[in-house]
Amino acid sequence: MADLKVRQLDDRVASALKDRAGRKGVSLEEEVRTTLTASVDARRAAFLKRAGAIRNSSGAKGTARLESTRLIRRERDARG
């Protein structure tokens, strides 16, 4: 597991996270961890949805599948 220190976090964001953690009855650290994980998971889910749509739109097997693979790779590489 990694340790992370966030500098120059906007006071508004820090306050919102503290409030949210308090309402949930969890630590600020746990709330930040949950929020970051949800953000990464949502981005991955959105990518998988787009990739599935591209794959389904190709309709054929073989070279059409390869074209969708290229599109998916280009999308992935563009996002880092």
N, C-alpha and C positions, 0 to 999 in steps of 0.2 A: 504494500500500500504506500501511496505517496503522501508526503506532507506538503501543504501548499499555504503560502502566505500571500494575501491579496493586499496590495498597497493602493492608496488613493481611491478607495471605494467611496462613491458618492454617499454622503450622510443620509440622504433620502432612501437609498437602497439598503443601507445597513439598518436603518430604523424599521423599514418595512419587514426585513428578514427577522429582526428581533421581535417585532409584534407578532408576526406569523408563528414564530417558534413558541412564544408565550401562549398564544391561543391553542396551539397543539399540545402544549405541555412537554416540549422537547427542548434540548439545548440549541443554542444558536449554531453550534458546529453541526449538529445533526440536521438542522433545517437547511443549512448551506449545502451539505453533502446530498441531501435528498433533492434539492432544487437543481444542482448541477447534474446529477444523475438523470433526472427527468428531462432536462434539456438535451443531453446527449442522446438519450433513448428516443426522444421525439424526432430528432434530426435523422437518426438511423431509420426509424420507422417510415418517415417521409421518403427517404431515399429508396427503401425497399418497395414502397408503394409505387413510386415512379418507375423503378426498374421492372416491376411486375407488369405495369401497364405497357411499357415498351416491349417487353417479351411477348405479351399477349397480342399486341398489335401486329407483330411480325407474322403470326398465323401459320407460317410454314416451318418446315424443319430444314436443317442443313445450313446453307449460306444465309438464309434470312435470319436464322438464329445467330450466326456470326455477326451480322450487322448490328443486331440488338446488343450483343456483347461489346462491340466497339463503342456504341453509344453509352452504355452503362459505364464502361471504363473511362470514357472522356468526362462524363458527369462526375464520377468519383474523383478523378484526378483534378478537376477544376475546383472541387471543394476541399481538397487537401486531405 
